[in-house]
């Protein structure tokens, strides 16, 4: 059967993150992409200039249209900026028996805030407990847990445990905002704590890395991989996309990774 994955996220008009990055990642990994749009952003490599949310009833209608027709093997949830949107997505997740990959997109690479402050608690209450895995970066994990940004493994593990205690099935705490020669992520599922490291890539073409990693995990799950292997394969894919992305000439700011590095050279 054809592997199908669904992304529920916002649009990035510049094409580097959000729905566009997810669809590119699914496609690059051999998975058919379906989508539910939660917001439209006016965005490029230099920043976000406007955001307009899709109405919650239309978000719900999109979910119903996709999930009553397509045999979706895995679901990713990305940018959901309002409590009302989170509520209808959580209702759909419950009705269709989904266990999504949750990428808690709170702040864009440019530093622009994408999640309203009051929606953080709704996210924690409604979506974290229904998620197969949550994939925050270091600043997002700090916001989710109310702790300072982690600077070492012990602090990362404490925050991963706190997110697990909120009901997540597993946590991948991403270390890309850290320092050092390697970028080390921490995977924790309540039984094992695994460090996943790759050499840190010095590049300004890192727009959409969080979206891309979560989408790659989702695509690998749709293809039948177990969770840990899906995470390992996704990290390897993102690392290669970052390396290849250094040769891309897209935009005047922080450009995207090269999602199709396996198919055409930069």
Phi, psi and omega in degrees: 000153177288128176287131181234135175232150180242133172248132176245105190195180178268161179271141173247109184298337177279349173085000186267337184226191174060211182308318183296316178295321181296313180297319177298316182294312177305313183295317180297332181261014172078031182236137177288135186254127168246159186214150171233119184272128180257337182198158173244129177246145166267108194209146173215197183288348182260346179154181180254126181253342178199149177224132174230120183283145170282142183297143180306319177300325179287325174299314179297320180295322177296316179300315180298317182298316182288311192280345175271357183237314186267146177273081185283126182268339180200151184230137174243136174247126180245242187292116173226104194270343186234152179300321181296322178292317179301320183296316182288327176293317179299322178297317178294320177301317180291314183296324183263004177065041184269152171232087190280162164276120183252114174258102188284078184289112182244325183222133177290162177306327181287349182102354180287132181285131183246349180242124179297145187304318183288345181279345181298314181293324177295319177301313181296323184278325190258326186252322180304315182291345182259005187266141173291319178207144176247136188237064181281151166275182185298314177296322180293321178296323177296318178294320181292327186257346184074019180253163174296157178301129183292138179239000178210173185297320182299317179291322177298318180294320178300318181289322176299318178296321180295320179290323174298319179295337176280356173116358180295148177287327178197167180225135167244103180269112189276136184259016184298335179274001180279195180234172178107171184290333181247149171260113187246121175263154178242118175261130180219129180235017181092342178245320182227146175241111185248133174266127180243111187244149172212154180299137180289130182263120177278107183201152172266357180265072182232017179291129177087013183296318181295315177300315184296317180297312180296322178294322179293320175301314181299315179298318180293324175295318179297331179277358173103005180285147172292161190301310183298317179293323177299321178292315180300312181297322180295318180296320179296319179297314181296319179302314180294324179292325176292316179300311181292330182293341179297339181264357178284146176240077183241112175078177184254358181242229181274101185285173183277165169288168182263093184297327184255035182299335179282346188249326177211142183285154177291000000 
